[in-house]
């Protein structure tokens, strides 16, 4: 029996590599022992022909299997519920007073250190980092709305402008004033690189890549950053561009490309989860949403992929629909399929 959204082949691959990201997405049952386990169970792996996969522990129990006493698969649902509850608490907390780790863990019924590990494993970030990202996203939005930068900073929950500058300088990639002014004061270098998949716009600030896109040019870059100083790239950009082109020709080899991108807390969590997908692997939008602790936010996960500023560097091409179809891709499904084929995604 297959899990609800994961094929038997994908489930076996996740089970075989003990992938914690799939805990809560399905359980594996061993017919010779009558036991079901979470994918990350450390026990020795049985033969493939002895495995059955079920969408959850309840389905495995209904089929006559019992829970593994080593990996405690029945606890996964409780863990997921706790992370979802914590995310809701952080999203609704006053921006100037997010709950402490101890207070957050107590509210969801876990010990602080254990919940810290659990939350990071489920979302890719710590509770404190999630709260900071949430506040930064609020500040970025307010910077577009407020007449004064200082008003936006205080409205976002910062006790002083200095706290905002210290916390968000690296995240926003530009000062608050420059952000408000559409990039004024920021220098962006650009180049058009030839690849086997067509011309590729590569643009970067001094911090890292801010735009990588097939079929775009400097004019399109100017629309995105209307008040930035946009100029042809130098030798440093040429070296960075060569790394990006190498990722197009042989995707998955350079996982440390420097980035200067920003989004909402949810988008940034999705982008971080995308960068953690091993080359040659494919997951569904549902699995991607689950990896950031929002299993019900499938449509939002898809939208976050669409909002990706840097093709290949953030590998949204590794995500497909649950039925195996490719879904969408900003630069066309032919390019998405070819990137997947070059990585060796099964079936491509």
C-alpha positions in Angstrom: 0.0 0.0 0.0 1.3 3.4 -0.9 1.3 6.5 1.3 -1.2 9.2 0.4 1.1 11.5 -1.5 4.4 9.5 -1.8 5.1 6.7 -4.2 6.4 3.4 -2.9 9.7 4.0 -4.7 10.1 7.5 -3.0 9.1 6.1 0.4 11.6 3.2 0.1 14.4 5.7 -0.9 13.6 7.9 2.1 13.3 4.9 4.4 16.6 3.4 3.2 18.5 6.7 3.8 16.7 7.3 7.2 15.5 10.7 6.0 14.1 12.6 9.0 12.4 15.1 6.7 9.8 12.3 5.9 8.9 11.5 9.5 5.2 12.1 9.8 4.7 11.8 6.0 4.4 7.9 6.1 5.4 4.9 8.1 7.2 1.7 6.9 5.9 -1.6 8.1 7.9 -4.9 8.1 5.7 -7.9 7.3 8.2 -10.4 8.8 8.2 -8.7 12.3 4.7 -7.0 12.3 6.3 -3.7 13.3 5.9 -0.3 11.7 8.6 2.5 12.0 9.1 6.1 11.1 11.5 6.7 8.1 14.4 7.8 10.3 14.3 4.7 12.6 17.9 3.6 13.3 17.1 -0.1 13.2 18.6 -2.3 10.5 16.8 -2.2 7.2 14.8 -5.2 6.1 14.7 -6.5 2.5 12.6 -4.3 0.2 10.1 -7.1 -0.5 9.3 -7.3 3.2 8.2 -3.6 3.4 4.8 -2.1 3.1 4.2 1.7 3.3 1.2 3.5 4.9 0.3 7.1 5.0 0.2 7.2 8.8 0.5 5.1 12.0 -3.3 4.6 12.2 -3.4 3.0 8.8 -0.5 0.7 9.8 -2.3 -0.3 13.0 -5.5 -1.0 11.1 -3.5 -3.4 8.9 -2.4 -5.3 12.0 1.1 -3.8 12.6 2.3 -2.5 16.0 4.6 0.5 16.7 8.3 0.1 16.9 9.5 0.6 20.5 12.8 2.1 19.3 11.7 5.0 17.1 8.3 5.5 18.6 6.5 6.4 15.3 3.2 7.3 17.1 5.0 10.3 18.6 5.5 11.9 15.2 2.0 13.3 14.9 2.3 14.9 18.4 5.6 16.4 17.3 4.1 17.9 14.1 1.1 19.3 16.0 3.5 20.9 18.5 5.5 22.6 15.8 2.3 23.8 14.1 1.1 25.2 17.4 4.5 26.9 18.0 4.4 28.5 14.5 1.0 29.9 15.2 2.1 31.3 18.5 5.2 33.0 16.9 3.1 34.4 14.0 0.6 35.9 16.4 3.0 37.1 19.0 3.6 40.8 19.6 6.6 41.8 17.4 8.5 43.4 20.2 8.0 40.5 22.6 8.3 37.1 21.0 8.1 34.2 23.5 11.3 32.8 24.9 12.3 29.2 24.0 11.4 28.1 27.5 8.0 29.8 27.3 7.3 28.5 23.8 8.3 24.9 24.7 6.1 25.0 27.9 3.1 26.1 25.9 3.3 23.1 23.6 4.3 20.7 26.3 8.0 19.9 25.6 11.3 20.4 27.3 13.1 23.4 25.9 16.3 21.7 24.5 14.3 18.9 22.9 11.8 21.2 21.3 14.6 23.4 20.0 16.0 20.4 18.1 12.5 19.3 17.0 11.5 22.8 15.7 14.7 23.2 13.7 14.4 19.7 12.2 10.9 20.4 11.1 11.3 24.0 9.8 15.1 24.3 9.1 15.5 27.3 11.5 15.4 27.7 15.2 12.4 29.4 17.0 14.5 32.5 17.6 15.6 32.7 13.9 12.0 32.2 12.8 10.8 35.0 15.1 13.6 37.3 13.7 12.7 36.4 10.1 9.0 37.1 10.9 9.9 40.5 12.3 12.2 41.3 9.4 9.5 40.5 6.9 7.1 42.8 8.7 9.7 45.5 8.7 10.3 45.1 5.0 6.6 45.4 4.2 6.2 48.4 6.5 9.2 50.1 4.8 7.0 50.3 1.7 4.1 51.8 3.6 5.4 54.2 6.2 6.5 57.7 5.3 9.5 57.5 7.6 12.0 54.7 7.9 12.0 55.2 11.7 8.3 54.8 11.9 8.5 51.5 10.0 11.3 50.2 12.3 9.3 50.9 15.5 6.1 49.6 14.0 7.8 46.3 13.2 8.6 45.9 16.9 12.3 47.0 17.1 13.2 48.9 20.3 15.6 51.1 18.4 16.9 51.6 14.8 20.3 50.3 15.8 18.7 46.9 16.6 17.0 46.8 13.2 20.3 47.7 11.4 22.2 45.0 13.3 19.6 42.3 12.8 18.6 42.9 9.2 21.5 44.3 7.4 22.7 40.9 6.1 19.1 39.7 5.5 17.7 42.6 3.5 20.9 43.1 1.5 20.6 46.9 1.7 20.0 49.6 4.2 16.4 50.4 5.3 16.6 53.7 3.5 17.8 52.1 0.3 15.0 49.5 0.6 12.4 52.2 1.0 13.9 54.0 -2.1 13.8 50.9 -4.3 17.4 50.1 -4.1 18.9 53.6 -4.1 22.5 53.5 -3.1 23.0 49.8 -3.9 25.3 48.7 -6.6 24.4 45.7 -8.7 26.7 44.1 -11.2 25.3 42.1 -14.1 26.3 39.9 -17.0 24.7 37.7 -19.6 26.2 34.3 -19.6 25.7 31.8 -22.5 24.6 28.3 -21.4 23.5 25.3 -23.2 19.9 26.1 -22.1 20.1 29.7 -23.4 21.2 33.1 -22.2 21.3 33.6 -18.4 21.1 36.9 -16.6 23.4 36.8 -13.5 23.4 39.8 -11.2 24.9 40.3 -7.7 25.5 42.8 -5.0 28.7 42.8 -2.9 27.0 40.2 -0.7 25.9 37.7 -3.3 23.6 36.7 -6.1 20.4 38.8 -6.2 19.0 37.6 -9.6 19.7 34.6 -11.8 17.2 34.2 -14.6 16.9 32.7 -18.1 15.9 35.0 -20.9 16.2 38.3 -18.9 18.4 41.3 -19.5 19.7 44.4 -17.8 16.4 46.2 -18.6 14.4 43.6 -16.7 16.9 43.9 -13.8 16.3 47.7 -13.8 12.6 47.1 -13.4 13.2 45.0 -10.3 15.7 47.4 -8.8 14.6 50.8 -10.3 16.8 53.0 -8.1 19.9 50.8 -7.8 23.1 51.6 -9.6 23.2 48.8 -12.2 26.4 48.3 -14.1 28.3 45.6 -16.0 30.0 43.1 -13.8 33.7 43.1 -12.9 36.2 40.2 -12.6 34.6 39.1 -9.3 31.2 38.7 -10.9 32.8 36.9 -13.8 34.2 34.3 -11.4 30.8 34.0 -9.7 29.0 33.7 -13.0 31.3 30.9 -14.0 30.2 29.0 -10.9 26.5 29.6 -11.8 27.0 28.4 -15.4 28.7 25.3 -14.1 25.5 24.7 -12.0 23.4 24.9 -15.2 25.6 22.4 -17.0 26.1 20.0 -14.1 23.5 20.9 -11.4 24.0 20.1 -7.8 27.8 20.4 -7.5 28.1 23.9 -5.9 25.8 24.2 -2.9 27.6 27.3 -1.5 26.8 30.0 -4.0 26.5 33.3 -2.0 23.1 34.8 -2.1 21.6 38.3 -1.4 17.9 37.5 -1.5 15.0 38.3 0.8 11.4 37.3 1.3 8.8 36.6 3.9 9.7 34.3 6.8 7.8 31.5 5.1 9.5 32.1 1.7 12.9 32.1 3.3 12.2 28.9 5.1 11.0 27.3 1.8 14.1 28.5 0.0 16.3 27.1 2.8 14.5 23.8 2.5 15.0 23.8 -1.3 18.8 24.2 -0.9 18.8 21.2 1.5 17.3 18.8 -1.1 20.0 16.5 -2.2 21.0 16.8 -5.9 19.2 14.2 -8.0 16.3 14.0 -5.6 12.7 15.2 -6.2 10.1 16.0 -3.7 6.5 17.2 -4.0 5.1 20.6 -3.1 3.3 18.8 -0.2 6.5 17.3 1.1 8.2 20.7 0.8 5.4 22.4 2.8 5.8 19.7 5.5 9.5 20.2 5.7 9.0 23.8 7.0 6.3 22.7 9.4 3.3 23.9 7.3 1.9 20.7 5.8 -1.3 22.4 4.9 0.4 25.3 3.0 1.0 23.4 -0.3 -0.2 26.3 -2.5 1.9 28.8 -0.5 4.9 26.5 -0.9 4.4 26.5 -4.7 4.1 30.3 -4.7 7.3 30.6 -2.7 9.0 28.5 -5.4 7.6 30.9 -8.0 9.0 33.8 -6.0 12.6 32.4 -6.2 14.9 35.1 -7.4 17.9 32.9 -8.3 17.3 30.0 -10.6 19.5 27.0 -10.0 21.2 28.5 -6.9 17.9 27.9 -5.1 16.9 24.6 -6.8 13.1 24.9 -7.1 13.4 22.6 -10.2 13.7 19.7 -7.7 10.0 20.0 -6.7 7.2 18.5 -8.7 3.5 17.7 -8.1 2.4 14.8 -6.0 1.2 13.0 -9.1 4.6 13.2 -10.7 3.9 16.0 -13.2 6.4 18.9 -13.2 4.0 21.6 -12.1 5.2 25.1 -13.0 8.6 26.8 -13.6 9.2 30.4 -14.4 11.5 29.7 -17.3 9.5 26.9 -18.9 9.0 23.2 -18.2 11.5 22.2 -20.9 14.3 23.9 -18.9 13.0 22.4 -15.6 12.9 18.9 -17.1 16.4 19.2 -18.5 17.9 20.4 -15.2 16.3 17.5 -13.5 17.6 15.1 -16.2 21.1 16.5 -15.8 20.9 15.9 -12.0 19.8 12.3 -12.6 16.3 12.6 -11.1 14.7 9.2 -11.5 12.4 9.0 -14.5 13.6 12.2 -16.1 
